[in-house]
Amino acid sequence: MEVPLWLALLVVGYLGVKLIRPPAWLIAVLLLGGYLLADSVLAPAINTFVK
């Protein structure tokens, strides 16, 4: 099952704010940073650690 990245980010952000209750700006920074890292030159290096 393939889930679009934007949908996964939306769900993770929503659950993070509802369950953990951190500041909304912190969730936005983490999600945006993760999204930008996924398209960067560091993506292959990150991919090896995730697998």
Steps between C-alpha positions, in 0.01 A plus 500: 500500500647831393397813686575844357760692699271797553231276651746328733632839615150626561405197710823506701465871565138468610570208732809668639311813595202313643687233698822665615382864512828668397493852358354503151803686364726215613295242311500723191879541513558125543265406217632763262858404582426134436330581173794711385752234604311238301572694180858594584832344412498342848203280412709194397697518825184530706343216305776260600440574869122468473519159332 
